[in-house]
Amino acid sequence: MHIAVVIVGFRNAGDILECVSALERSTYRDFEVVICENGGDEAYRQLSALLSGMRPGGRDVRCLNAEGNVGYAGGVNICLRETTYADAWWILNPDTEPHVDALAALVHRLVRGDCDAVGGTIYLPNGRIQSYGGRWRAWFGRAVSLGFGRVDGAVARATVEKELNFLSGASMLVSARFVREAGLMREDYFLYCEEVEWCIRAARRGLRLGFAPNAQVVHRAGGATGSHVEIKMRPKLPIYLDERNKLLLTRDHFLRRLPIVALSSLFLIFMRFGRRGAYRQLRFALDGWLAGLRNERGRPSWISF
């Protein structure tokens, strides 16, 4: 099975170099790496130069230069269209470091034939679990990361698969059937919730999700967006899009629940930011919430690139 590893970058060539270096050590060898740079011509030149000569999977790394910042989903879709011959695609965040056996474990689970996309165990740098995948709580418009905060990573595959209804976008292996039946990622989300929407859409079309416990990946979360710094320091982009896209996902798949989700989201925004005195971030969240109510999509107009 030939795998195309898909990475979307935004002016973070150092992160991508570490990720590709980890991929060079992979025990599974039938793969190639294709990267979409969203950060402009100079970022593309720097990335291409930094990765020159690297041959993970025995092939040259391919770097693609997006025409402007097309967002995460847009970058993924560019890579998918460029590698239509692949049997499956491993979508990896640029700030990840896969274990040497991670891809082998994902492929082993996929080829069993009872699922169409597979996730694994995502660790934070401190060794705690970030995610086994997630559960979308449709009445609240909120995602729950399964296993979050656990110290012991051992978990039964069947236990996770029973709860799972979306895979972590940090590491997900999707089959050709998954892409053919579900379609591409929604680019109008731009960033955040696109993998959740993709998995929910796929499930509604009869596709199934799997879990490979030994597909271990370390994720230095928020490297490009600043989404995991201290709450009072977080920038507008991740907060705004996170709140906006939760309402967009609800509108797209659970329309009748939108009034309830909108009210519960507003309450949770004040609980999350207001009670911690993060008033700038509260304003960012409210702006995103209002944008979601107005059904605003795509790249926000206030983003310069």
Residue, then its C-alpha position, 0 to 999 in steps of 0.5 A: m500500500h503506497i501512502a502519501v504523507v500530507i503536511v501543511g505548513f505556514r512559515n514553520a520550516g523548522d517544525i517540518l524539518e523535525c517531522v520529516s527527519a522522524l519520517e526518515r526513520s519510519t519502519y514502513r517504507d512505501f511512502e512519499v512526503v508532499i508538503c503544501e506551504n501556505g506562507g508565501d514565496e519566501a517561506y516556500r524557498q526556505l522550506s525547499a532549501l531546508l529539505s533538499g536532499m532528504r529522501p524519506g521513504g526513498r523519494d524526494v520530498r515534494c514542496l508545493n507553493a499555495e497561491g496565497n494562504v488557502g488555510y489548512a483544509g485548502g492545503v490538504n486538498i492541494c496535496l490530495r489532488e497532487t497524489t491521486y494515485a496514492d492508496a491512502w494519505w497520512i495527514l500529519n500536522p507539521d509540529t508532530e514527531p511520529h514514532v518509527d512504527a506509527l505508520a506501520a501501525l496505521v496501515h496494519r489497522l486500515v488493511r484489516g478492511d473494517c474501517d476507512a480511516v484510522g487515528g492513533t495515540i497523540y502525545l504531548p511533549n510532557g508525555r501525557i495523552q493529548s488524544y486518542g481521537g475525539r467525540w463531538r458533542a452535538w448538543f453543545g457544539r464541543a469536541v471532547s478529546l478521548g484520553f486527554g491528560r492520561v499518563d498511561g497510554a495503554v488503551a484497548r482499541a475496541t474501547v476507543e472505537k466505540e466512543l470515537n466519531f472523529l479523528s485527530g487532524a494531527s495524525m489521521l490515515v484516510s483511505a482512497r475510499f474515504v476520500r472518494e465517498a466523503g469528498l475533500m475537506r471543506e475549505d470554507y472552514f479555513l482552519y479548525c473543525e475541518e477534520v471533525e466535519w470531514c469525519i461526521r460527513a463520512a460517517r453519514r455516508g456509511l464510512r467507518l473510523g478505526f484506532a491503532p493504539n501503537a500509532q504513536v505521535v508526539h504533537r507540539a500543539g499550537g506551534a503555528t497558531g499560538s493556540h496553546v499558550e497561556i490563555k491571556m496571551r492567545p492571539k485572535l485567529p485560533i479563538y475566533l475560528d474555533e468559535r466560528n467553526k463550531l457553529l458552522l459545523t452545527r449549521d451544516h450537520f445539526l441545523r435544528r440544534l443551532p439555537i441551543v448550541a449557540l446559547s450553550s456556546l455563548f455561556l461557555i465563552f464567558m465561563r472560559f474567558g470572562r471568569r479568568g479575566a481574559y477580556r481580549q480573548l473574550r472579545f475574540a471569541l464573541d467576534g467568532w461566535l457572531a461570525g458563526l451566527r452570520n454564517e460567515r465562511g472562508r478566510p477572515s477578511w482581517i487576516s493580512f495573509 
